[in-house]
Amino acid sequence: MDRPCDRGDIARATYYVTSRDDARAVLDVRGAVLAGIRPAATMLIAGLIEPEMKVEIEVTALRDQG
């Protein structure tokens, strides 16, 4: 039976923030949530679709199929 992915399977993360001022807070939370996990990461400053949205996070997880 396949197991679900977990945080340890995260290989890549892309962070979209609406303001450079929010970058440090995102990195602090990321550090707490992904402690010990070092996926490839990119952070972009971008407008999001709704004005109340401040952060969008996209992750790609890879796991062994064996």
C-alpha positions as CSV (number, residue, x, y, z in Angstrom):
1,M,0.0,0.0,0.0
2,D,1.3,3.5,-0.9
3,R,2.1,5.7,2.0
4,P,1.1,9.4,1.9
5,C,3.9,12.0,1.5
6,D,5.1,13.8,4.6
7,R,7.3,16.9,5.2
8,G,10.4,14.8,4.8
9,D,9.5,14.2,1.2
10,I,9.4,17.9,0.2
11,A,12.0,18.5,-2.5
12,R,11.2,22.0,-3.6
13,A,9.2,24.9,-2.3
14,T,8.2,28.2,-4.0
15,Y,7.0,31.1,-1.8
16,Y,5.1,34.0,-3.3
17,V,4.8,37.0,-1.0
18,T,3.1,40.3,-1.8
19,S,5.7,42.4,0.0
20,R,9.4,42.1,0.7
21,D,8.5,43.2,4.2
22,D,6.8,39.8,4.8
23,A,9.8,37.7,3.6
24,R,11.5,37.4,7.0
25,A,8.2,36.3,8.7
26,V,7.7,33.6,6.0
27,L,11.3,32.4,6.4
28,D,10.9,32.2,10.2
29,V,7.7,30.1,9.9
30,R,9.3,27.9,7.3
31,G,12.2,27.3,9.6
32,A,9.9,26.2,12.4
33,V,7.7,24.0,10.2
34,L,10.5,22.5,8.1
35,A,13.2,22.2,10.8
36,G,15.9,19.9,9.5
37,I,14.4,19.7,6.0
38,R,16.3,21.7,3.3
39,P,14.3,21.6,0.0
40,A,15.4,23.7,-2.9
41,A,13.5,27.0,-2.5
42,T,12.6,30.2,-4.3
43,M,10.9,33.3,-3.0
44,L,9.2,35.7,-5.3
45,I,7.5,39.1,-4.7
46,A,4.2,39.0,-6.6
47,G,0.7,40.3,-6.6
48,L,-1.8,37.6,-5.5
49,I,-5.4,37.4,-6.8
50,E,-7.1,38.6,-3.6
51,P,-5.9,41.6,-1.7
52,E,-6.2,39.9,1.7
53,M,-3.8,37.1,0.5
54,K,-0.2,37.8,1.7
55,V,1.5,34.5,1.0
56,E,1.1,31.5,-1.3
57,I,3.3,28.4,-0.9
58,E,3.8,25.7,-3.5
59,V,5.7,22.5,-2.7
60,T,6.7,19.5,-4.7
61,A,7.2,16.2,-2.8
62,L,9.1,13.2,-4.0
63,R,9.0,9.8,-2.4
64,D,10.6,6.4,-3.1
65,Q,8.2,4.2,-5.2
66,G,9.9,1.0,-4.0
